[in-house]
Amino acid sequence: MNGARALIETLAECGVELCLANPGTSEMHLVQALDQVPRMRSVLALFEGVCTGAADGYGRMTGKPAATLLHLGPGLANGIANLHNARKAGTPIINLVGNHPQFHIGYDAPLTSDIDTLASNFSCWIKSCSTADTLAKDGAEAYTASLRATPGSQGQISTLILGADAAWGDSPGPSIPNGLPSRSRIDNSQAARIAEVLRSGESCVMILEHDAARPESLEQAGKIAAKTGCRIMTGTFPARVDGGAGRIDVERMPYFPEHILASFAEVKHLILVGGQTPASFFAYRTTPSRLVPEGCQVHTLARIEEDALDALNQLAELTGAEKSEARRLQRVDMGLPSGEMSMRNMLQAVAATLPENAIVATDSGPGNAAHPVCQGAAPHSWLSLTGGSIGQGSPVATGAALACPDRRVVALLGDGGAAYTIQSLWTQAREQLNVTTVIFANRKYNILNIEYGRLGVTEVGPIAESLFDIGNPEIDWTRLSESFGVPAAKATTADEFVKLLQKANATPGPFLIQAVY
């Protein structure tokens, strides 16, 4: 048995069920190993950013790592944007990155690069000196590291950089999986201090992120809010939050800093559970970066790496909230829109046609505006653009569909972000994934227009206007989609949009809708 076969067998034994691959020459022994270990599903993507984004979507929905198979430093570099998003989401991922054998490194061949430096930008664990003897054990270590919660925004991504000599060399065989790591529990006195804050009678907001935004954690937070009167809120872009009828009614932090500060205007205590102190997405000359109003105290119930559910359980017991009834979202009969293709009508159409238990994946663009409207719709899971690097939505939708084949995935994409990773459609067609993709085609980077205006610019010059415009030439998303094997259609009215959404969501396999407005 060679090192590659021992590695893949070890990862499969650990519980890795999916490998998202875009391999090259240096990874051929790993490809052979995947052929020999069919219990790990192998899925091809045409671009590494699709591999890494799909691994992110898979991990957010399952809590387990998928593996990516990437070709040397340039292949890893192509996937880094979505690994950045996955790091911010705290998603477990294992990257398998091929490299030249040791005897070839010193010749500076065309694809030679410093892979460790690239990986250090998003990895919580890196190994690049494996041998055929150690490779299987290193794979087991990579799996364990991907499930170990880390402080701050270090994330849960392992990167195993393996030379071809480690892959083709003789191996002693697979390694036994390690024990699974668990989150540390907070001290009882910490929960007692937060309970005192909640009993003070002063205005409190509990900010829930990462482990604290999972459904079971939100259930406890909802009970605490009902008992104590505190507000509960997720971050602006939670990695995953379950909403819709019957789910816990939780606020979502606004995007612009002045809106966040306005939301906290009367608040005396911010309580962090699984997150960090709110900070402005971008820096502005006229607003602070740290978004805590004067006179407001910041407390931490549980850090990102700690067990948020256990902390909330302790807090519920101390506040007597265990039997309280949390406030839940109610179904709203919003009706089906008709007439012109306006933003309001489009968002209403998405919400009104949302399938039961759907998964919604968003990127930049109007899709984010659908979130509040969809809270009165069917129960669903919402996957946000966590790190701000656009081109996430379609790959994450692909990974979510691979993770949950029995659930419909609805990808709401701006045309700017969609153009980054449209190759996802090919993988969706090849695997026949149940994904409805909506391209909101306004033919411009609209957020840049907004940000430009926030600088105080009242007149957009011709150069700036050309840099925000993606309508010259205009992209025909339906033809592009069909060329990748995904059926598609255009909607120019709200009535057409509703019919296409209903058709797409009810038909197995992928479908794309170009919403023209």
N, C-alpha and C positions, 0 to 999 in steps of 0.2 A: 504494500500500500504506500502511495506517495503522500507527501504533506498535504496537498490539495484535497485528496479524498478524505484524509483523516480530519481536516478542518471542517469540511462540509458535513460529514457524519456527526461530528461533535456539535456543531451548531443546530443541526436537526434534532439531536438528542436533547439539547438544551430547551428546545421549543420554538426555534426559528422556522416558520412555515412558508416564508415568501422571500424570494430574491428578485430584486428589480435590477435588470442588467443592461449595460451598454459596454460590452467587453471589447478588448483589443488583443493583439498578439501576445502581450505579456500575461494575459489571463487565460490562455487556452487550456492549461491544466485544471484551472478552476471550472471552466466550462465543461470539461470532460467529467469532473467530479459531480457537477450538477446533473449530468446525464446519468451518472451511476447511482445517485441518491434522489430518486424521483419524488420522495415524500416532501421534499422542499420544492414548492412550486416556483418555477422560473418564468418571469415575464419580461419581455423585451420592450425597451423604450428607445425612441430614435434620438433622444437628447438626454444628457446626464441630469439636467435640471428637472426633467420629468421623473427620472428615477428617484432623486432625492425628495422632491415634492410629494410623490406618491408614497414613499416610505413615511413621510410626515403624516399624511392623511390616514394611512393604515395604522400607525402608532397611536394617533389621537383617538381612533375609534376602538382599538383593541387593548391599549395599554401595553402591548408587546412590541419588541423591535422586529422590523423587517431588515433584511440585509440589502445593501446596494453593491453592485459589482461595477467598478469604474476603472478606466484605463489611464494609469500613470497620473502625473501631476496635472496635465491639461484636462484630462477627463474629470478629475476631482474639481478643478477650477470651474469647469462648466456647471457643476452642481452646487457651488458654494452659496449662491443667492438663496436657494431654498433650504440649504442647511442652516443658514443664518436664521431664517424664519422658524425652522424646527428647533433650533437652540432656544430661541425666545419662548417657544411653546412648551419647552421641557419634554419634547417627544423622544422616546427611546429609539435609536437607530444604530445599526452596525454597518459602517462603511468598510468594504473590502477593496483596497486599492492596489492594483498590481504595480510592480516596479522591476527595473532591470536586476539581474543577478549581481551579486557583489563584485565579481571579477570584471563586469562590464561598466560599472559606475564611473570609474576613473577615465574612461575614454570620451566622456561628454558627448554622447550620442544625441541626435536631434531631440528626442523626447525626454532627456534627462532634466530634472528640476528638483528643487528643494521641497519635497512633498510634506515633510514634517512642518515646515513653516506655514504652508497653506492650511494644513489640518488644525494647527494650533488656534486658528481663529474661531472655531466652533466646537472643538472636541473637548470632552471632559477626560478622555483616556486615549492615548496614542501609543502604538508599539510599531517599531520599524526595523527591529533587529532579529526577527524570528528566523529560526532555522527549521529544517524539516523535522527535527526532533521536538521542537517546542511549539510548532505552529498550532497543533490541535489544542494544547493547553492555553495558548494565547487567545484562541477563539473562545474558549470557555470564559476566560477573564474578560474579554470584550463584551460578551453577553451579560455577565454579572455587572460590569460597569455601566451598561446602558440602562439597567434597572435601579441603579443607586441614585437617589435624589441628591443633588449637589447644591451648595449655597448660591445665592444671588442668581445671576443669569448664565451660569456655567453650562447649563443644559445637561442632557443625558445621551450624548452622541459619542460612540466609540469609533475610532478609526484604526484599522489594522492594515498597515502598509507591508505587503509581503513580496519579497523578491522572488523572481521566477525559480531560483535555485531552491528556495524553501518549499515551493509548490511541487517541483518535480523530484526532489530528493526523497530517499527512502525514509519512511516514518515508522515509529513503533506502534502506531495505531491511534484510534480516537481517544479523547480524554473524557473523564467522568465529569459531568456538570457540577458546578459549585452550588452551595446553598444559596437561596434567594435572599437578597438584602431586604431590610425593612426600614421604614422611616423611624427616626427617633421621636420619642414622645416628649411633650413639654412637661416642665415641672408643675406640680399641682398648685404651687404658690402663684405661678404666672396666670393660670386661669382664675384664681381667686382675686388677683389684682384687677383683671379685666371685668370680672363680675361686679366689683366695687364701682368701677367707672360706669357701668351700665345702670347701676342702682342710684347713681348720683342725681338723676333727674335732668342732667344737662344733655343737649343735643349730641347724638352720636351717629356716626356712619361706619359700618363694618364693610371693608373692602375685601372681596373674596376673589382670589386668583389661583391658577394652577390646581393643586390638590383640593383647595377649598371651593372650587367652582364645579366639582363633580356632582352628579345628581344627589348622592347620599349626603354630601356635605351641605348642599343647598337646602336639603330637607331640614337639617338641624338648625342652620342659620335662619331659615324661615320661622321656625318655632321660637327662636330667641328674639327675633324681631317682633313677633306677635306678642310675646310676653313683656318685653322691655320698652317697646316703642322705638328702638333704634332703626335706622334705615340700613338696608343691605344693598350692595352694589358690586358689580364686577368691573374689571378694567375696561378700557375702551375697546380693546381687541382680544377677548379671551380665546385661548386655544380651542376650547370646546365649552359650550354652555347649552343645556337642554331647555327649550322653551316651548311655547304654544299652550293650548288649552290643558288645564290640569296641572301644569308645572308651577314651580315656585315663582312668585312675582318678585323679580329682582331687578333693580335699576341697572343701567349701563352707563358708565362714565362717559361724558361727552368727549369730543375730539379736540376742539380748540381750547387753549388754556383759559381764556376769559370766561368761557362757559363752565369749565370745571370749577373755577374759583367762585363763580356765581352760585353754582350748585352747593358749594360748601360755605356759603356766606354766613350762616347762623350756626355752623357746626363748631362745637367745642372740643370734640374728641374724634379722631380718626383711628380706627382699630384695624390693623393689617393682619390678614389671615392668608398665608401663602403667597404674599406679594411684597412689593416694595413701596416706598413713599411715592405718591403720584408726581410725575415729572412731565413737562411739556414735550410733545412729540418732536417739535422743532424749537429752536431758540428764536426769540423775537426781542427786539431792542426795548420794547415797552412793557413786557410782561416777565414775571419771574420764571425761572426754570423749575424751581421747587413749588409745587402747587398746593401749598398749605396756607390757609389764611392766617393773618395775625391773630394771636390769642388762642389758636387751636393747637391742642396737644396730639402728638402721634404716639400710639401704643402698638406693640406687637403681641398678638396672641400666639401665632405660630409662624416661623420663618418658612421660606420656600421649601427647604429640605426636611421640614418637620411634618409630623402626622397631623394634618389639619382636621381630619374627621374626628380623631380622638380628642383634639383640643376643643372642638365644637361640642362634642359629647360631654366633656367635663364642664364646659361653660353652661350648657343647657341644664345640667343637673344642679349646678350652683345657683342658677337664676330661677329654678323651678319651672323651666320652660318645656320639660319633657313631654307633657300632655297638651301643650298649647296647639291650637290649630293655625298652621301657617296660611298666609294669604296666597291664593293661587290665581293664575291667569284664567280668564273666562273666554269661552268661544264667542266670537263676534260674527254675526251674520252680515258680512260686508257687501254681499251681492257681487255680480259680475259687471265690470265696467264695459262701457261701449263708447263709440265716438272716436275722437282724435287720439293720437298716440302721445299723451302727455306723461310726465314723470309720475304724477299721481295715479293715473289710470294703469300704468305699467306695474307699479308697486302693488296696487290693489289686485291686479290680475294674478301676480305671483302668489300673494297671500291666499286669495280665494281658491286657487287651484292646487295649493300645496298638498301633496299626498300625506296620508297618515304615516307618522313615524319616518318622515323623510330626513335626509341629511342635506343641509344647505352649506355649500362651500363658496366663500366670497374672496374677492381680490380687491383691487382698487376700483373706484367707479361707483355707479348708482346702486349696485347690489347691497352695499352696506346700509343704504337708506331703507331697505326693505325690512330690516330687523324689527323696528318697533311695530310696523304694520303686521308682521307675521306672528307677533305675540298673541294676537287674537285668533290665530289660525290653528291648524291641526298640530298635534305634538310633533316635535322635530328636534334634531341636534344641529347646532350652528357652529361652523368652523371658520374662524376669522383669520385675517392677514396679520399675524402676530408681530412680525419683525419689520414690516413696511417695505419689504423688497418685492416689488410686483412681479407677476408671473407665477404666483403661487396657486391661484384658484383652480385652474384646470388640472394640474398634477395632483393637488390634494383631493379633488373630487375623484380622480382616478383611483388613488389609494384607498379612499373611503369605500368606493364601490367594490374593490377587491376584498376589503375587510368585511363588508356587510352586503353580500350579494342579494339578500332578501329585502333590502331597503332601497327605495329610489333616492338617487343623489341628484340635487339640483344645483348646478354651478352658475352663479350670477357674476358675470365678468364684464368689466369695462373693455372697450376695444383696444385700448392702449396696453393694458396688462395681458390681455389674451394673446396679443401678437408675440409676446416673449416666449411662450411655451405651448403654442398651438399644436405641436407634435403630439401632445397628449391624446388628441382625437384618434390618431392611428392606433395607439395602444387600446383605447376604448373599443374601437371597431374590431381589432384582432381578438380581444378577449370577450367581446359582446357584453360590455358592462352597462348597467342600467343607469345611465347618466343623461340628464336633460341639461344641455348647456344653453344659456341665454347670453348673447352678446349684445350689450347695450351700445349701439353703434351711433355715437354722436360725432365721431370722426375728429376727436381732439383730446388732448390731455387736459381735461377740464379742471382738475385739481390745481394744475399749475397756473391756470388763469385766475383761480381764486387766490392762491398764494401770492401771485404777482400783485393783485389788487390790495392785499394786506400790507404790501410794502408802501402803499400810498400812491401807486402809479395809476393815474387816471386815463392815460392814453397808451395803448399798446402799440409799439412801433412795428414796422414790417418784419424786421428780423425776429423779434420776440414772437410775433404772431405766427411766423413760419415754423418756429421751434415748438409751438404748442399744437400745430395743425397736423393731423394724420389723415386728412381727406384728399390729399393731392399726391399721388393718385389714390382713389378710393378703394378700399379693400372689399371685395365681394366675399363675405364670410360663408355664404351658402356654397358657392363653387369650391372654395378652399376646403370646406368641411367634406363635401362629397368626394373630393380628390383623395382625402384620407380614409374614405370608406364609411363616413357617418352621414346618414340622410339629414337634409336640412331644408329650411324654408324661411322666407322673409315675412315679417309682420309690419305693416305700415299703419294699421288701425288697431284700436283696443280690441275690437271684435275678433280680428284675425289672430291677435296675440293670445287671447283666451282660448280659442279653438286649438291653436297649435300647442299650447301648454297642456291642455286636456289630452290631446292625442299623444304627445311625447311622454307624459307621465303614466299613461295607461298602456304603452307599447313596450315590450321587452327590448333591451338593447339601447344604444346611444342615439341621441337626436339633438340637432343644433337649431336654435332659433335666432335669427338676426333681427333684433328689435330696432327698427329705424325710427329715429325721432330727431 
